[in-house]
């Protein structure tokens, strides 16, 4: 890979200079443009126009200008109701399906009120997407801001966990449909394939999110690199918005405090900005390894800036910049706390991106996006580390360009594109045993115990690599009520070794008008390169020499990309325009099943893979659009995950594993048979008072350890949270609530009060217990916070 940086620059130059017409990014936002006229064809100015999505709660409002024109930018793709009202006219309600970034255009004719003329009014709120061939869950700002979240920094993960198919683990890690850490976050067309959770600096602040859409089944070919789900985040923007700002502060137990502010709006009709910053701290920053919460303080800072520039009606430029950081202590167990261990970790990241959208014709749109993300993580050892002292300094940058072109031809919406990422990982890691007796008690292997203060384990390496992909896709309706999508994607990655795959994607939906039922089916091939964090060490000969799965069990080989075949059938049902019911049966088969392991009690994670496996399940979700102020949802998943050895890669210190050899069948520690979540929101618009209640249930993950280790765990602190007969964590259910009120509501200023509580019954539970991959982590006790938010405009 020597000299790749220069080659990469040449590639970018050629793409931009010679082939600009073919460049576009994965932007999944749309536009609705239109004009309003009366029956005589005269423009209707100052008409009130609203765009709504009944299921997600999305609402956006605009007024027509003197020419009767209106525009809604930055709309997430989906189905909407367009409601147009003006004094002296009858209200029109029109369905609008925004399926691509090609603008949806509409001309609305209003009829004079009282004329008796028939008015064609679309069904009030399309709650079944008749055209989508994917399984999707969408959550918008009105629901996000009313969900209990006592600690800033993990709000997005809590929302994603409410998606069907999701199971939670410690520190915000989420498994969806059997995939570990397989979430691809896409913001303004730029993908984030790197880890995003509580031990990362860059978890997106929910205050900056206008809407997000989770795709769990039938991924369009334009998305790749992660296999669990696609989270399309639509951030807040200042374009076409009045100047406004906010400041909030919250305080809670465990010394939890945060403060946040934002400011944005249109500086001119063609230019808008939005900037935000947040600060938070807590003495329960991570999920502890001991219920007494030892050594667990942390501080997080986030800053983001976005600018939208529309120099012409055909061009949109989007600029993004962000910087994030966190300093926190690594939680201790009792022995480490007694010995005054004080390991600390610092994580940093910054990101920059520039996107350009160009409308060449009414049915042709291109986009181009450049991006760069830089990551840094440092683990700082302390004088009294027990029984192992570790230190790390790791960084990597991901720089890239993304492109595609979208073309509508008759009933077809074609899209073709590419993406290229340049990766530069640099890893330095060391450890040594400080207490041989305690290390032996914890079954640290003899090979690891050979590393002493005078002879530490030391790893230092850097590489450069590339991830590249290209795709074509199409969606069309060959006959009425039948929608088909197809595509093929080619992925190539060079870390840790060169690998590639062609991935077909196909799906179909048929809508039955008489029963208002959409039936769908899909098949996808998916490709996920190993996570870049600590990949060089996890795949090294030094780590392989310590692996209990090497040689004797046939494991310890190089880590390969995860390859998945995903099949799904499902349906979406409209019940009386009041309830949306969605169900999907899915099955996934894996090769090189990614399943990272945690280094002892630290937050450092090393990638490894299991030879093969499968996961299947049934996802169900019920959404109730707002009725008289009430709205809600219910999600449920029944699933199972099975893996077959051997295990490759990783960095293992102990021998406390069951014997996982070539072909050994076992249940991994993220197998969660039953999970569920619900939420109910009430919003009294006249008074400004609102409240929400939510909850989550998980049936408990398995404990897969050797028999001698199993007996030891029965006497460990917190063992009462484990069902040792079933060899699983005991099921747990927690409930949350939040309430708020507008203390002051003026035209230019408002003051809002908020109080929330998570796990208000103070239910004790564990995410995992004695896992050789994840260790032991306990869930949160009762957490509460209250605060004020000042908004001005």
N, C-alpha and C positions, 0 to 999 in steps of 0.2 A: 504493500500500500504506500510505499515511499513515493513522495511527490504527488499524492492524490489531491492535496489542497490546490495546487496549481491546475490540475486537470479539472477539478470541480469548478474553479472559477471560469475556465474555458467553456464548460458545459453551460453554466448560467448565462455567459455572454452570448453563446450561440442561440440558446433558447429564446432569450429576450430580444436580441437584435434581429435574428433571421426569421423567427417563427412566432411573432407576437399574436397573430390571429388565432393560434391554437392554444394559447395559454389561458387557463382559468383554474380557480381553486375549488376546494370542496365546499364552497359557501352554500349553506342550506337555509338561506333566508330569502324571502320573497317580497314583492311589492304589489299593492293594489292601487291602481290609479283610476280615476273616473271623473265624470262631469254630471251635474244635475241640472235638468231642464224642466220647464213647465210644459203643458200640453200644446202650447203654441211654439215651442222650440226656444223660448227665451231662457237665459241662464238664471238659475236661482242661487243668489249669494247668501252667505251666512247660514246655510242649511246645516243642521247637526247630523254628522255622519259617525256611526259607531261600527267597529269591527269586534265581533265577539266569538268566543269558542265556548259553548255551554259546558262541555265536560271539564276542561282544564280551568275555567274561570277567567280566561284571557279577555280583557277589554281594552280597546284603544279608541280615542275619540279625536275628531278633527272637525273643522268648519270649512265650508266651501268659500273660495275667494269670489271676487266680483265677476269672474268668468264662469262661476259654478264649478270650478275644478277642486279636486281634493286628491291627496296622496297619503298612503300609509307605507312607510319604509320599515325595514328591519323586522318583517313579520316571519316568524317560524313557519315552515311548510306545514300545511294542514288544511282542514275544512273550516270555513267561517260563515257566520251570518253577517251580512252587510245591511245595517239598519239606517235608513235615511228619513229624517223628519224636518219639516219646516212649517212655520206658522201659516195657517190657511190651507195647508195641503194634507192629504192622507199620507200616512207613513208607509214606506215601502220596505220590505224585508226580503233580501236577495241572497241566495247561496253563492259562495265564492270558494272555489277550490284552488288553493295556491300549491302547485305541485313541483315547481322549479323556480329558479331565480329569474326566469323570464316574467316580466310584469303581467299581472292579471288586469285587464282593462275592462271597464264597464261604463255604460251610459244609462243613467236613471231618469225616467220621466215621472214626475209627480203629478197626481191628479188633484184637482181642487176639492177640498173637503165639502161634503154635503151634496155633491152632484149626483150621487147614486151610482156612479160608474163603478164597474167591477174592478177590483184591485188585485193583481196577482201577487200574493204574499207567500213566500217560501215557508216551508216548515220551520217553526220557531226553534232554531238551534239544532243543526245536524249533529247528532251524537254518535253516529256510526259513519266512519270514513269509508265510503263505497269504493274508493279507488286504491287505497293502500294495500299492498301485498305483504307488508311487514307487520310484526307484532310490536306495537308502540305504546308507551305510557308517557303522557305529557303533563307537566305541572307548571303552572304559571305563577306570576308574582303575587297575586292575591292569596294563593294558598301557601306560598313559600313564607311570606312574612307573618303568617298566623300559625306556624308550626313551632312547637316548643323546642328551644335550642339554647340551653343555658351557657354554653361555651362556644365562643366564636372560634372558627377554625375547623370544626367538624360538622357544620350544618349541612353541607352538600352531601357528605357521606350518609347522614341520617335520612335525607330525602331519597337518595339512590337506593337505600336499603328498603324503601317501601315499594319498590318495583317488584312485580312477581318474578320469582326465580332467584331472588337475592338472599344470601345468608351472610351474617356478620361474623367477624372475628375481632380480635383485639386491635386497638389503635386505629379504628376506622377501615381496616382491611375488609373488602367485600368480595365474596365469591358469587358469581352469577352463572347459573346453568353449568355448574361443575368446574368453571374456569377460575384459577387463582390469579387475582390481580390482573384481570383481562379487560379492563375498562379503557376504552379510547375516548378521551374528552376532546371535543372539537369546538373551538371558539373562533368565530369569524372565519371559518374555513381552515384554520390552522390546527392540526392534531397534536395532542399531548399524549404520547405513548408511555411516558415515564411515570413512575409511581406517584400517586396523589393520595395521601392520607394524613393522619395526625403526626407522623414522624417525618413529613415533608414540609418544606417551607411554603409551598405554593398551592395549598388547598384554596379553591376559589371561594371568596366571601359571598355568602348568599345575598347580602345587601346589594351586590352588583349584578345580580341575575334577574333578567326580566322573564325568562322562560327557559325550560329545558325539556328535551324530548329524549326518552330512552328507547332505543331499538334493541330488542332482545331476540327477535327472530327475523330471518331473511334480511341479511345485510346487503344494501346496494353495493355494487362492485367498486364504487369510488372509495369505500372505507376498508381499511386493512391495517394490519399490524397488531391488532388485539382481537381476541376471540370471544370475550364474555358479553359485552354490550357496547353500544355506541351511545354516548351521552352528548347530544348536540345542545350546547349552551348558547342562548341568545342573550348577550350582556346588555345592560342599559346603555343608552346612547343619548347624546345631546341634540342630534339633528332633528329639526322640526319640533323641538320642544322649547317651552319658555325657560328663561334662566331661573334656576332654582337650586336649592342646596339643603343640606340637613346636617345635624350633629346629634349624636346619641351617646349615652353612657349607661352602663349596666353594672350592677354589683350583686354578688351572690355568696353562698357558702364556699368553703375551701379557698378563701381569699381570692375568689374569682372576680376579676374586674375587666372591663373593656371600654373602649371609646372609639368612635368611628365618625367620619365626616365625609361628605360628598358635595360636589358642585358641578353644575353643567347646564347646557342649553345651547340654543342657536345664537351664535354671535352675529351672524348674518343669515339670510335665507339659505345660503349654500354651504354654510360651515357650522359645525356643532362640535362641542367638546363635552367630555364627561371625565371627571377625575375623582378618585376616592382614596381614602387611607383608613387603616384600622390598627389598633393596638389592643392586645389582650394578654392576660396572665392568669395563672392558677396554681394552686398547690396540689392540684390533682390533674396535672397536665396530660398524663398518659394513663392507660389502664394498668394498675399496679400488679406486681407479682406476689404481693402479700396484701391481705385485706386491710392491714393497718396503714397502708399508704405511706411507705418510707421513701424519702429522697425523691420527691416527685414534683418539683417546682419547674415552671417554664414560662417563657415570654415569647410572644409572636408579634411581628410587624408586617403589614402589607400595604403596598401602594400600587395604584393602577391609574393609567391615563389612556384615554381613547379620543381620537379626533375623526370626524367624518367630514369629508369635503366633496361637494358635488358641483364641480366647475361648469358642467353642462347637464342637460337632461339625460344624456347618454352615459355619463361617466360618474363613478363613485369611487373615492379613495378612502380607505380605512387605515388609520395608524394606531398601533397599540404599543404601550410600554408598561412593564411591570417590574417591581422589585419586591422580594419577600425574604424574610429571615426569621429564624427561631433559635433560641438558646434554651436548653432544658437539661435537667438532670435525668440520669438513667435510673429507674426505680430499683430499689434493693429488696432482697428477701431479708429475713430476720438475722441470719448469720452475717450477711454483708453489712447490714445496718449496725450490728453490734461491733463490727470491726471498723466502722466509720468509712466504709467505701463511699466514694463520691465521684463516680464517673459522670461526665457531662458530654453533651453533644451540641454541635453547632451545625445548622443547615441553612443554606442560602440558595437563592436562584434569582435570575433576572431574565426577562424575555422582551423581544422586540419583533414586530411584524409590520409589514406594509402589504395591503391588498388593493387591487384595482379591478373594478368591474366595468365592463364596456358593453353597451347595448348597440350592436351593429345594425340590427334590423328588428322588426317587431317580433321575430321568432328566432333570433340568434343573439346569444349572450356569451361573452368570455370573461374570465377573471384570471388574475395572476397574483400570487402571494409569495413573498419572501419571509422567512422567519429565522429566528435564532433564540435558543434557550440555553442558559448556562447554569449548571448545577454544582454545588459544593457541599460536602459533608465531612465533618471532623469529629471523631470520637476521642475525648481527652481522658486518659487514665488518671488515677489518683494514687496517693502513697499507700493506701491501705486496701487495695483491691484484693478480693478473696473469692474463690481460690485461684482465679485467673485474672491477669491484668492484660487489657487489650487497648490498642490505639489505632486510629485510622485517619487517613487524609485522602479523600476521594473526590474527584471532580470529573465532570464530562460536559461537553457542549454538543448540541444538536442544531446544525445549521441546514437550511434547506429551501427548496423552491417547489411549489405545487402548481399544477395547471390542468385545465380541461376546457372543453367547448360544449355548450348546450345548444341543440338545434331542434326545433319543432318542425316536423314534416307530416302533414295530414294528421293522423291520429297518433303518431309516434313522437316521443320525446327522447332524442338521442343525447348521449353524453359520452365524451371520450377525454381521457386525461392521463396525467402522470404525477409522480412525486419523487423527489430525490432528497435524501437526508445524508449529511456528512457527520460522522460521529467520532469523537476524540476522547475516549475514556483514559483516565490516569488513576491508578490505584496504588496506595501504599498502606500496608496493614501489618501489624505485629502483635504477638501475644506471648506470654510465658506463664507458667504455673507458679503461684506464690505460696500455696499450702498443699503439699503432697498428700497429707493425710485426708484432708477434706476433699481433695480432688478424687482420691481413690474411693471415698464414700459415695461420691456422686457419679461413680463409674466412668470417670474420665479415662480414656484409653491409655495404655502404656506408651504408645507412640507420642501422644500429646504431652504426657508427663515428662518426656525427655527434654522438653523445652523449658529452660530455667532462666532466671535473670541473667546468668552469664552466657546462656546459649538460647536466645529467643527465636521464635519463628518470625521470619521477616520475608515479606513479599513486596516487591516494587516493580511495576510494569506499566507500560502505556502502549496503546495501539491507535490506529485510525481505521475506520470502517465506513461502510456505506449501506444504506437501505434504499432500495429503489423499487418503484412499482408503476405499472401502466394498466389501463382498463378501458373497456367500452361497455356501455349499458344502454338499455332501451326499455321504455314502458309504453304500453299501448292498449287499446280496447278493440279487439277484432270484431266483437259483436256487442250489442247492448248488455250492460251489467257485468261483463266479463273484463277484468283487468289482468294483464300479464306483464311481468317484468323479467328481464333476463340480462345477463352480463357475464363477462369473464375478466379476471384480474390476474396479472402476472406479478409475483413478488420475488425479490432477490435481496439477500442479506449476506454480508461478509464477516459478521461477528457472531460466534467465535470462529466459524469457518464458512466457506462459501456454500450457500443453499438457495434453492429456488423452487417455485411451485406455480402451476397454472390452476386457478380456482374458478370453476363455473358457479354462477349464482342464478337461481331461477325461482320464481314464485308466481302464484296466480290467486285471484280473488273473484268469487262470483257473488253478486248481490241479488237476493231474492226479495223483490219489491213487496209481494203480498205479506210476508212475515217480517220484513225489515231485518233480514239476516244476511251477514256477509260471511261466506265460507272461504277459507284460504288454505293453501298448502305451499311448501317451499322445500328446496334442497340447496345447501351451500357447502362449498369447500372453503376452509379458512386456514390462515397461516399466521403464526405468531412467533416472531424471533424471541430468543430468551431476553429477559429483562436486562438492561444494560448495567444496573447497579451491581457492582462487585462481580461482573461476569468474568473478567480476566482471572481473578483468583479462584472463583468457583469452578472454572474449567481448566485449572493449572495442574501440572504434575505434582506440585507441592501439596495441593489439597487432595489429589487422588491418593497420595501416599497415606493419608489419614482416614480415608473413607472405609467404613466397615463393610461396604458393599462391593469394594474392588476385588478383583481376582477370584476369591472363593465363591462369591455369589454371581459372578458374571457382570457386575456393575462397574461403576467408576469410569465409564467411557466418556467421550466428549459429549457436551450438551448440544442437542440438536433443536431446531425450531419445532414448536408445537404445531401439529397438523391435525385438522378436525374435519370430519364429515358430519354435517348438521342437517337433520330432517325435522319437519314440523307440520302438523295439521291443526287447524283451529277455527274458531268462529267468533263473530261479534254479533250480539243481539240487542235490538232496541225494544225496550218494554215501555209502551205507552208514552214515548218521548220523555220519560222521566228517569229511566234507569238504563245504563249501558253495561251489558254483561259480556265479558271476554274470557275465553278459555282456549288453551293451547296445550297439546301433547307434543313433547319434543324428545328427541334422542340424539346424542352426540357420541361419536367414537373418536378416540384420541390415539395419536402416536406421539411419543415424547411428551407425555403429560407433564406440563410445568407445575412444580410444587415446591417453592422456595423454603429454606429452613433458616431459623434465627440462631445467631451465634450466642449460645449460653443465655444469660439474662439480659443481654444488651438489646438495642434496637437495630443492630446491624443484620442485614438479610443477605443470604447468598443463594443464587439460583441453582436449582437442580431439576432433574426431570426423571419421571418414571416411564418405563419402556412403553406401556400402552394402558388403555383403560376405556371406560365408557361411563356416561351419565345419562339418565333419562328422568322425566318428570311430567307433572301436570301443573300448569299455572292457571290460576283463576283470578280475575279482578272484576269488581263491581264498582262502577262510578255513578254517583247521583249528582246531577247538576243542581245548581242552587235553586231552591224553591222556598219562597217566603223567608229568605235569609239563611236557610239551612243547606249544606252541601256535605258530601262525604265520599269515602271510598273504603273498600275492603279488598285485601290481597291475600291469596293463599297459594302455597306451593307444596306439593308432595313429590319428593325426588329421592334418588339414591346415586351414589358415586362408587365405582369399583375400579381398582387399579391392579396392574400386574407388573411385578418386578422384572428386572432389577432396577436399581436407582443409580443415576449418573450425576456427576457434578456435585456441587455443594461443598460446604466445609463443616465436617462433623467432628465433635470432640469426644463423644461418648460411644459406648457399645450397648446402650440401653434399648436397642431396637429388636423387634421380632426378626426372625431370619427371613429376609426378603431376597430370595434368589431369582434366577431366571424363570419366569412364568409363575412365581408365587402370587396368589390372589390375596388381596387385603383391602380393607376399608380405610381410606385416608382420613386424616383428622379434620377435614372440612366437609365430611358427609353429614348433611343435616336433613333428616327425613321429612320433617314438617316445619314450615315456617309460615308466619302470618303477620299481617299488619292492618291497622284500620285507622281512620281519622274522621272526625265529625267537626264541622266548623259552623258557627252561627255568627252572622254579621247583621247587626241592627243599624242600618245605614243612617236613619234619621238622627239617632243619638250618638253614633260613632262608637258604640260599645260592641265588642266582639269577644268570642270565646272559642276555644277548640279543645277537644279531647282526643288523644291517640293512644295507641298501644302496639306492642310487638310480642310475638310468641315464637320461641324456637325450642325444638324438641331435644336438643343436646347432641354434641358431636361425640364420636367414639374415642376410647383410650386404647391405642395400639402400642403397647410396650411389652417387653419380655416379662415372663412370669415373676422373676425375682424382683424386678422393678415394680410390678403390679402390687405385690404384697407391701412394699415400702410405702407406696402412695396411699394405702388405706390408713396410715397413721399420720399423714402429713396434715398440716393446717389447711382447713377448707375442704377436707375429705367428705364432710357431710353434704357437699353439693354434688357429689358423684354417686351414681347408682352402680356399685361394683358388680352386681349380678348381671346387669345388662352391659357392663363395661362402657358406659356412656355418661356424659354429663347429665345431671337431672334437668328435665324440661324447666323452662322459666318463662314467665310472662310479666311484663312491666307496663305501666300506664303513665302517660304524661298529660299535662294540660297547660294551657296558656290563656290569659285574658288580657284585654286591653281596652282603653277608652281614650277618646279625644277630650282632653281637658280644655282645650282652646281651639276654636275653629273660626278663623278669620279669612278674609280673601287673600291676604298676603302672608299670613303666618299661622302655624298650627303647633300645638303641643300635645304629644301623645304619651300616655302612661302604659306600661307593660309589666306583667308579672307572669312567670312561668315556673313549672316544676317538672323535672324528669324523674321517673320511677318514684311517684309520690307515695306508693305503699312501702317503699324502702325494702324491696325484695332483694335478697342476696342471691347472686348467681355468678357463674364462671363461664368465660368464653371457651377456655381449654384448661387442661389439668395434667401436668406432667408429660406433655407431648414432646417427643424427641425433636419435632420440627418447630413447634411454636412455644414450648415451655408451659408455664402456668400464668394465666391472666384473669383477673376478676373484673366483673362488670361494675358499673357505677352504682353507688348507693343513691339515696335521695339527694338530688341537686336542685337548687332553686336560685332564682335571680330576679331582680326587678330593676327597672330603669325608665328613663325619659328620652324622648326623641323630639327635637325641635326641627321643624321644616319651614322654610321660607321661600318665597317666589316673587 
